Amino acid sequence: MMQDILFKVSIWIIPVLTAITLHEAAHGWAAWRLGDDTAMQQGRVTMNPFKHIDLFGTVLLPAMLVLGSGGRMMFGYAKPVPVNFSRLRRPRQHMVLVAAAGPAANLLIAIAWAIIANILPALGDDAGAWLAYNIYNGIWINCLLLVFNMIPLPPLDGGRVAVGLLPRPLAMRLARLERFGFLIILGVLFLLPLAGNQFGIDLNVFWWLVGGPAEYLMEMIFVLTGIV
């Protein structure tokens, strides 16, 4: 039993840490390049995962999901990188680029994992199987984070992109939702399915909005990189 748990942890820890660490570092790097060095001054533009770890989002939540789902599900998040949007050279336009940098990093990481798959034939059975699990999980978690974060609701990255692109009256209305954003997300993604189960209705909005599109994106990466 303990051996199975350790194996599941070993095939998830590197994919999760690289996905969330580089996602947050990308936000900080983009902000720094566009005029705000807040994250740089706080040491958050780094690949050191310990600078980005959130006790609940990076450690406890992923562990509970892995153990609770028998290793079929993993999700997590890091400490948000501080960005002072008013210090960006063109705040509204550059906010879009800073917000999009995290999901863009996840896309590049997913592609990198797929490219690593080319070395699998050169490895032995045990090492090859372990790395293959890491590769699959690395592609999956990055696709999942990309799609989830691009939901157009603040404070998610997609919400900030939408605020930067929409006409100002609509952008201001959307921005006002930020204080309730995570409550809305939790309600839609977790409470709706529970309510649906009580009435025999499939209200798994998480899969409709995130899981399905992430799976499709993953398949596209497989095809484009020649894995299948």
N, C-alpha and C positions, 0 to 999 in steps of 0.2 A: 504493500500500500504506500509506504513512505517512498519507495523507489519510483513508483508511478508518479507521485506528486512532484518529486525532484525532477523527473524527466520533463513533465509538463512545464514546470517553471523554467527549466533550462532552454526550452524551445520557444519560450515567449519573452524572456527577460531582455535579450538583445534587440529583437524587433520593436518591443514597446519603448525601451529607453531611447533607442536611436530615433524613433518616430516622433516622440513628444519633445525630446531635447532639441533636435534640429528644427522642428516646427517653431518652437519658441525662439531659438537663436536666430532663425531667419527673420522673424518679426523685428528683433532688436537690430540686426545687421541692416535691414532695409531702412529702419527709422534713422539709424546713425548716418547712412549714406545720404539720406534726404534732409538732414539738418538737426535731428534730435539725438543727442548722445546720452540720454538718461540711462538707457539699458547698458550702454558701454561703460558708463561711469560706475554702475552697480555690478559690473562683472558678469552680465547676463548674455553678452554676445560671445558665447563659448560653447564648445562641444562637451564640456564637463557636465555630465548628467546631474551631479550633486548640486549644481547651481540652480537647477530647474525643478528638482523633485518636490512634490507636494505630498505630505504624508498620506492623506486620504486618496487623492486622485491618482498618484503615481504608484503607491504601494498597496494600500488596503483594498481599494475598489477593484483593481485588476486581479488581485489575489482571490477576492471573494467571487468574482465572476468566473475565473478559471476553475476554482474548486466547486462552485455551485453548479456549473454547467458541464462538469466532467471534462474540462479542457476544450470545449467547443466554442467558447465565447471569451473575448478579451477586449477590454476598453479601458481607457484611462486618460488623464490629462495632467499637465504640469502647471507650475505657478505661472500665471500670466506675466509676460514681459512688460515692464512699465514703459509706456509711450506717452510723451507729452505732445499731443497733436498740434498744439498752438505753436510749438517750436519748429515744426516742419516748414520748409521754405514755401510750399503752396499747400496749406493745411488740408483743404477739402480733397484736392486731387491726389496728394501724396498719401492721405489716409487710405485710399483705395489700394495703393501699391503696398503699403505696409501690411494691411490686412490680408492681401492676397499672397504675400510672401510665404506665410506659414503653409497653406494648402499647396502652393507651388513646390515648396520643399518636400512635402509628402509625396507628390507625384514623382519628383526626381529620385527620391529614396526608393519608392516602389520599383521604378525602372532599374535602379542600381541593383536591387535584390534580384530582379529577373535576369540581369546580365551575369550575376555571380553564378546562376544556375549552370552556366556553360562549363564550369569546372567539375561538376558532379561526376561525370564519367571517369575522371582521373582519380577519384577517391574510392576507398574501400567501402564495403557494404555498411558497416556500422557508422563510420564518419559521414558517408554519403547520405544515409537515411536521416541522421541528426541534422545535417546542414539543409537537407531538402525540406524538413519541417520548418526550420528557421526561415528559409526562403519563402515558403508558402505563407507563413504567418507574417513575415515582414511585408510582403506585398499586400496581404489582406488588411492588416491594421492601418497601413498608410492610405489605402483606398478608403477605408472606413472613416478615418479621421478627416481626409480631404472632403468627402461628400458631407459628412456631418457638419464640419465647420463652415461649409459654404451654404448652409440653410440661411436664407435672408432674414435673420432675426437677431438684432443686437442682444447680448454682447458677442455673439459668434462672429467669425470673420466675414461670413457672407452678409451679415447685417450691416457691418461697417462698410463693406463694398457697396451695398445697396444705398446706404445713407449718402455715400460720396457720389453716386451716379444719378440718383433720383432728382427731380426738380425740388428746389429748396422747400416748398410747403409740404410735399410728401415726405421728404427726408426728415424734416423736423418732427413730423408725426411718428415716423418709424423710430427715430432716435429716442423719443419719450418712452418707448416700450422697454428700453434697456434695463431699467430697474426691476422689471417683472420678467425679463427674458428667460432666466433659468427656471423660474417657477412655471412659465408657460411650457418650456421644453420638458420639464419633469412631468407635468400634467399630461401632455400629449403623448409622450413616449412611454410612460409607465402606468399612469392612472387610467388612461383610456383603454389599454388592453385588459387591465384588471376588470374594469366595468363591463367591457365587451364579453369577457368570459362568463360573467354572471347571467348574461342574456343569450349566450351561444352565438355571439357575433364576433367576427374577426376584425378587431380594431388595432391590429399590430402596425401602427403608423410608423414606428421605427424602421420596420422592414420596408414599407412602401417608400418612405422618404430617403432612407440611408442604405439599408442592407441590399435591396435590389439594385439600385444604381451602382453601389460599390462593387457588387459582384460582377455587373456588366463591365465596369471599368477594369476590374482585375482580368477578366477574360480578354479584353482588348490589349492589355499589356502582355499577356501570354502570347497572343497572336503576333503582335508587333515585334516582340523580342525573340520569336521563334521557339518558345518553350513548347508550344503545341502546333 
